[in-house]
C-alpha cells in the first residue's frame, strides 16, 4: 500500500514540476497531456488514500477520521481560490509551483516515515475468483435490486455530470466577458457548488 501511494504522489509531483516548463514552452497539447496524466494519478491516488485511512486509523475512530477528511476537503475548496489569488499576486506562478513541489516533498517524506500495516489476504479457492466483468455484473445487479440505492446512483450521476460540465465551462466563459477584473474568476469559482 505504501508504495502505491508513494508512486502516485511521485507521479503527481513530477507532473507538477514539469508543468512549470509551460511558462517557457507554451503549447496547448502539453496542457492536455499533463491534465490527463494528473487525472489518472489523482483517481488512483484517492483510492489509495481512502484505503490507507482504514489501515492507519483504529476501527473506533474511523467515523471521526472520515469527518475530518470531509472537513479538510470542504475547507480546501473554500479557502483555495482565495489563497490562490493572494499567492499569485504575492509570489507569482513560479512561487506557487515551488510551494506545490515542497508540499509534494513533505508528502513523500511523510510516507517514508509512517508505517502502513499490510493487508491480510486469505487463500481463496480459484472457484471463488470471478472475472472483472462478472464482478461488475454482480455489482450492477446489487444496485438495481435496491431502488433507493439505484435512485441515489442516478442522482449522483446527474449531479456530477452537470457540475463537472459547469466547472469546465465557467472559466472560459468568465474569461470571455469584456473588461472583467482579474479577481472575478476567483469569486465565480468560490461561489459555485462543489
C-alpha positions in Angstrom: 0.0 0.0 0.0 2.8 2.4 0.9 4.5 2.0 -2.5 1.2 2.6 -4.4 0.6 5.9 -2.6 4.3 6.8 -2.9 4.4 6.1 -6.7 1.1 8.1 -7.2 2.4 11.0 -5.2 5.7 10.9 -7.1 3.7 10.9 -10.4 1.7 14.0 -9.4 4.8 15.8 -8.1 6.8 15.2 -11.2 4.0 16.2 -13.4 3.6 19.4 -11.4 7.3 20.2 -11.7 7.1 19.5 -15.5 4.1 21.9 -15.7 6.5 24.6 -14.6 8.0 24.4 -18.0 4.7 25.6 -19.5 5.7 29.1 -18.6 8.6 28.8 -21.1 7.3 26.4 -23.8 3.6 27.2 -24.2 1.7 24.6 -26.2 -1.9 23.5 -25.7 -1.2 19.9 -26.2 1.2 20.0 -23.2 -1.6 21.0 -21.0 -3.8 18.2 -22.3 -1.2 15.6 -21.6 -0.4 16.9 -18.1 -4.1 17.2 -17.2 -4.8 13.7 -18.5 -1.9 12.2 -16.5 -2.8 14.2 -13.4 -6.4 13.0 -13.6 -5.3 9.3 -13.8 -2.9 9.8 -10.9 -5.4 11.6 -8.8 -8.1 8.9 -9.4 -5.8 6.2 -8.2 -4.4 8.5 -5.5 -7.8 9.0 -4.0 -8.4 5.2 -3.9 -5.1 4.5 -2.3 -5.6 7.4 0.2 -9.1 6.3 1.3 -7.9 2.7 1.6 -4.9 3.7 3.7 -7.1 5.6 6.2 -8.8 2.3 7.2 -5.3 0.8 7.7 -3.9 3.7 9.7 -6.9 4.6 11.9 -8.3 2.2 14.6 -11.8 0.9 13.9 -13.4 3.0 16.7 -12.1 6.3 15.2 -13.0 5.7 11.6 -16.1 7.9 11.8 -14.0 10.8 13.2 -11.3 10.3 10.6 -13.9 10.3 7.8 -15.4 13.5 9.2 -12.0 15.2 9.4 -11.3 14.1 5.8 -14.5 15.6 4.5 -13.9 18.8 6.6 -10.5 19.1 5.1 -11.8 18.8 1.6 -14.5 21.4 2.2 -12.2 23.9 3.8 -9.7 23.4 1.0 -12.4 24.1 -1.6 -13.5 27.3 0.2 -10.0 28.6 1.0 -8.0 27.6 -2.1 -9.4 30.1 -4.5 -8.8 33.0 -2.1 -5.4 31.7 -1.2 -4.5 31.1 -4.8 -5.3 34.6 -5.9 -3.3 36.0 -2.9 -0.3 33.8 -3.7 -0.5 34.6 -7.4 -0.2 38.3 -6.6 2.5 37.9 -4.0 4.8 35.0 -5.0 3.8 34.7 -8.7 3.4 31.4 -10.6 6.9 30.2 -10.0 6.4 30.6 -6.3 3.2 28.6 -6.4 5.0 25.8 -8.3 7.7 25.8 -5.7 5.2 25.7 -2.9 3.3 22.8 -4.6 6.6 20.9 -5.1 7.6 21.5 -1.5 4.2 20.1 -0.3 4.9 17.1 -2.6 8.3 16.6 -0.9 6.6 16.8 2.5 4.1 14.1 1.5 6.8 11.8 0.3 8.8 12.2 3.5 5.7 11.6 5.5 5.0 8.4 3.5 8.5 7.2 4.1 8.2 7.8 7.9 4.8 6.3 8.7 4.2 2.6 8.9 1.2 1.3 7.0 0.3 -2.2 8.0 0.0 -4.9 5.3 -3.5 -6.1 4.4 -4.1 -9.7 5.4 -5.0 -11.8 2.4 -6.9 -15.0 2.6 -6.3 -18.0 0.4 -9.4 -18.1 -1.8 -10.1 -21.1 -4.0 -9.8 -20.5 -7.7 -13.5 -21.3 -7.9 -14.4 -18.3 -5.8 -12.5 -15.9 -8.1 -14.6 -14.1 -10.6 -13.6 -12.2 -13.8 -13.8 -8.4 -13.6 -16.8 -8.4 -15.9 -18.6 -10.8 -13.6 -17.9 -8.6 -10.6 -19.3 -5.6 -12.5 -22.4 -7.5 -13.4 -22.8 -8.6 -9.8 -22.4 -5.0 -8.6 -24.9 -3.7 -11.1 -27.5 -6.4 -10.2 -26.9 -5.5 -6.5 -27.6 -1.8 -7.1 -30.6 -2.3 -9.4 -32.2 -4.7 -6.9 -32.4 -1.8 -4.4 -34.5 1.1 -5.7 -33.2 3.6 -3.1 -29.6 2.8 -3.9 -30.3 3.0 -7.6 -32.1 6.3 -7.2 -29.1 7.7 -5.3 -26.7 6.5 -8.0 -28.9 8.2 -10.7 -28.9 11.4 -8.7 -25.1 11.4 -8.2 -24.5 10.7 -11.9 -26.8 13.7 -13.0 -25.4 16.0 -10.3 -21.7 15.2 -11.0 -22.2 15.4 -14.8 -23.9 18.8 -14.6 -21.5 20.3 -12.0 -18.4 18.9 -13.9 -19.7 20.4 -17.2 -20.3 23.8 -15.5 -16.8 23.7 -13.9 -15.2 23.1 -17.2 -17.2 25.8 -19.0 -17.2 28.6 -16.3 -13.6 29.6 -16.7 -13.6 30.2 -20.4 -17.0 31.9 -20.2 -15.8 34.2 -17.5 -12.6 35.0 -19.4 -14.6 35.9 -22.5 -16.6 38.6 -20.7 -15.5 42.1 -21.7 -13.5 44.1 -19.1 -13.6 41.6 -16.3 -11.4 42.3 -13.3 -8.6 39.8 -12.6 -10.1 38.5 -9.4 -13.6 37.8 -10.9 -12.7 34.2 -11.7 -11.8 33.6 -8.0 -15.2 35.0 -7.0 -17.0 32.8 -9.5 -15.1 29.7 -8.6 -15.7 30.4 -4.9 -19.4 30.7 -5.2 -20.1 27.7 -7.4 -21.3 24.5 -5.7 -18.8 21.7 -5.1 
